[in-house]
């Protein structure tokens, strides 16, 4: 099975550059604006799109993404509408990989088999489910792989050589390295430590390694891109969106532009990086 994610990372490897992976919350600040942002991201420079699945108890997320999820839920976003958003996106973009990121509860409530079938049909390529450890692979990971979806694993600074094989056993698509200990957006990553960690992970897997948590600007993106296969940016984009909202929390003409302007700068940073061999 070769997915859009596999093809995109293979193409970027041939270009000798890292991917820019962007995260925004589906339905934030409303469905139409969220869809417009998603459609604008590839042209702005996003290579892979992560869409958050709003949830009421996002334990791994910092204040910005928590607030983003609450705005989305308040605007009426549901799992069904998130899949509709992906389907609408696919009408004009058949190539850009889409990963749904979030927590298991909304998938469980939707029904695992129905969710996987509907996600695949809508055009989803992979899943990141942050609260399902490898010990629970039979719950969602294995069914996802059988359904033709990548299941992307998280590795952290506390994931040692003893734990890595379990984390990577059924991983596919890419490995998401969480560069800091804590919630999203909490601190800036230490580039030297990140590069060392990526090399360590690559001793255990052939999968690309993308690095996220704490990347906020082009300089940080450039530094991370020198030693990783991808740079993930989420909180900074969500904060840019939030700052564009009016006093009532509604989006306006500048909301899409606020996000895409930042993506353009981040993409320039990633593309200007000189790759350091991490193989």
C-alpha positions in Angstrom: 0.0 0.0 0.0 1.4 3.4 -1.1 -0.5 6.4 0.2 -0.4 10.1 -0.6 1.8 10.5 2.5 4.3 8.0 1.2 4.4 9.6 -2.2 4.8 13.1 -0.9 7.7 12.3 1.4 9.4 10.2 -1.3 9.1 13.2 -3.7 10.5 15.6 -1.1 13.4 13.3 -0.4 14.2 13.4 -4.1 14.2 17.2 -3.8 16.5 16.9 -0.8 14.2 19.0 1.4 12.0 18.6 4.4 8.2 18.8 4.4 6.2 21.5 6.0 3.3 19.9 7.9 0.6 22.3 9.0 -2.0 21.8 11.7 -5.3 23.7 11.9 -8.5 22.7 13.7 -11.4 21.6 11.6 -14.3 24.0 12.1 -12.3 26.8 13.6 -13.6 29.5 13.7 -16.4 28.0 11.6 -16.8 25.4 8.9 -16.6 27.7 5.9 -13.5 29.5 7.0 -11.8 26.3 8.1 -12.4 24.8 4.6 -11.1 28.0 2.9 -8.0 27.8 5.0 -7.4 24.1 4.2 -7.9 24.9 0.5 -5.4 27.7 0.6 -2.6 25.9 2.6 -1.0 23.9 -0.3 -0.5 27.0 -2.4 1.0 28.8 0.6 3.5 26.0 0.9 2.1 23.3 3.1 3.2 19.8 2.0 1.0 17.8 4.4 -2.1 19.0 6.1 -3.1 17.9 9.6 -6.7 18.6 10.6 -7.6 18.6 14.2 -10.7 16.6 15.3 -12.3 18.9 18.0 -12.7 17.2 21.4 -13.9 18.5 24.7 -10.9 17.1 26.7 -7.7 17.7 24.7 -5.2 16.7 27.3 -2.0 17.0 25.2 -2.8 20.4 23.8 -1.8 23.8 25.1 -4.2 26.8 25.6 -4.2 27.9 22.0 -5.2 24.6 20.5 -7.7 23.9 23.3 -9.3 27.2 22.6 -9.3 26.4 18.9 -11.2 23.1 19.6 -13.7 24.9 21.8 -14.4 27.5 19.0 -14.9 24.7 16.5 -17.3 22.8 18.8 -19.2 26.0 19.6 -19.6 26.6 15.9 -21.2 23.2 15.5 -18.3 21.2 14.2 -18.8 17.4 14.4 -16.8 14.4 13.2 -19.3 14.0 10.3 -18.7 17.7 9.3 -14.9 17.1 9.5 -15.2 14.3 7.1 -17.4 16.4 4.8 -14.7 19.1 4.9 -12.1 16.6 3.7 -14.4 15.5 0.9 -15.0 19.1 -0.2 -11.2 19.7 -0.1 -10.6 16.7 -2.3 -12.8 18.1 -5.0 -10.1 20.5 -5.9 -6.9 18.8 -4.5 -6.3 15.1 -5.2 -2.6 15.2 -4.2 -2.0 16.9 -0.8 -2.0 14.4 2.0 -4.5 14.9 4.8 -4.0 13.6 8.3 -6.7 13.7 11.0 -5.2 14.4 14.5 -6.9 14.1 17.8 -8.2 11.7 20.4 -9.8 8.3 20.4 -13.1 9.2 22.1 -14.8 10.9 19.0 -13.7 8.0 16.8 -15.0 5.5 19.3 -18.4 7.3 19.6 -18.6 7.5 15.8 -17.9 3.8 15.5 -14.4 2.6 14.5 -15.4 0.6 11.4 -17.8 3.3 10.1 -15.2 6.0 10.8 -12.4 4.2 8.9 -14.7 3.5 5.9 -16.0 7.1 5.9 -12.5 8.6 6.4 -11.0 6.6 3.6 -13.9 7.4 1.3 -13.7 11.1 2.1 -10.0 11.2 1.2 -8.2 11.0 4.5 -4.7 9.5 4.3 -3.6 9.0 7.9 -4.4 9.3 11.6 -2.6 10.6 14.6 -4.4 9.6 17.8 -2.5 10.9 20.7 -4.1 8.9 23.5 -3.8 5.3 22.1 -0.5 3.7 23.1 1.0 0.7 21.1 -0.4 -1.7 23.6 -3.9 -0.8 22.2 -3.0 -1.3 18.6 -5.8 -3.7 18.0 -8.3 -1.0 18.9 -7.6 1.3 16.0 -4.0 1.1 14.6 -4.3 -2.4 13.0 -7.9 -1.7 11.7 -6.6 1.6 10.2 -3.8 -0.1 8.4 -6.1 -2.7 7.0 -8.4 0.1 5.8 -5.5 1.6 3.9 -4.8 4.5 6.2 -1.4 5.4 7.7 -1.2 5.3 11.4 1.3 7.9 12.6 3.0 7.4 15.9 4.4 10.0 18.3 7.8 9.7 19.8 9.0 12.0 22.6 12.2 13.0 24.4 11.3 10.4 27.0 11.0 7.6 24.4 14.2 5.6 24.9 15.8 2.9 22.8 14.0 0.2 24.8 10.6 1.8 24.1 11.1 2.8 20.5 10.6 -0.6 18.9 7.1 -0.9 20.4 6.2 2.6 19.4 7.4 2.0 15.8 6.2 -1.6 15.3 3.0 -0.7 13.4 3.7 2.9 12.6 3.4 4.0 9.0 3.4 7.2 6.9 5.9 9.1 9.1 7.0 9.3 12.8 6.0 12.5 14.6 8.7 13.5 17.0 7.4 15.7 19.8 10.4 17.9 20.4 9.6 19.1 24.0 8.2 17.6 27.1 4.8 19.1 27.8 1.8 20.3 25.9 1.6 21.9 22.4 3.0 25.4 22.0 4.7 25.3 25.4 8.3 26.1 24.5 10.8 26.4 21.7 12.7 23.2 20.7 16.4 22.7 21.2 17.7 22.2 17.7 20.8 20.2 18.7 18.8 17.8 20.8 16.2 17.4 18.1 18.7 16.5 15.5 20.3 13.9 17.8 16.9 12.5 18.6 16.0 12.2 14.9 19.2 10.3 14.2 18.3 7.9 17.1 14.8 7.3 15.8 16.2 6.7 12.3 18.3 3.8 13.6 15.1 2.0 14.3 12.9 2.8 11.2 13.0 3.7 7.6 10.0 6.0 8.0 10.5 9.8 7.6 10.6 11.7 10.9 8.7 15.0 11.3 9.3 17.3 14.2 6.7 19.4 15.9 5.7 21.2 19.1 7.1 24.7 19.7 8.0 25.7 16.1 6.7 29.3 15.6 8.8 31.1 13.0 10.8 30.7 9.8 14.2 30.6 11.6 13.1 27.7 13.9 11.5 25.9 10.9 14.8 26.2 9.0 16.9 24.9 11.9 14.7 21.9 12.4 14.4 21.2 8.7 18.2 20.8 8.5 18.0 17.5 10.4 14.5 16.2 10.0 12.3 15.0 7.2 9.4 17.3 8.2 8.6 20.3 10.3 5.2 20.4 12.0 3.6 23.8 12.9 0.3 24.0 14.7 0.0 26.4 17.7 1.6 29.3 15.8 -1.0 28.9 13.0 -3.9 28.6 15.4 -2.6 31.7 17.3 -2.4 33.7 14.0 -6.0 32.7 13.3 -7.1 33.6 16.8 -5.6 37.1 16.5 -7.5 37.7 13.3 -10.9 37.2 14.9 -13.3 40.0 15.9 -14.5 40.7 19.4 -17.3 38.1 19.0 -14.7 35.4 18.0 -15.8 35.4 14.4 -13.6 35.2 11.3 -13.3 38.0 8.8 -11.7 38.7 5.4 -8.3 38.6 7.0 -8.6 35.3 8.8 -7.5 33.0 5.9 -4.7 35.5 5.0 -3.4 35.6 8.6 -2.8 31.8 8.5 -1.5 31.6 4.9 0.9 34.5 5.3 2.6 32.7 8.2 2.6 29.4 6.2 4.4 31.3 3.4 7.1 32.4 5.8 7.5 29.0 7.4 7.7 27.3 3.9 10.4 29.7 2.9 12.3 28.7 6.1 11.9 25.0 5.4 12.9 25.3 1.8 16.0 27.4 2.6 17.4 24.7 4.9 20.5 22.8 4.0 19.9 19.2 4.9 22.2 17.6 7.4 22.4 13.8 6.9 20.3 12.1 9.5 20.2 8.7 7.9 
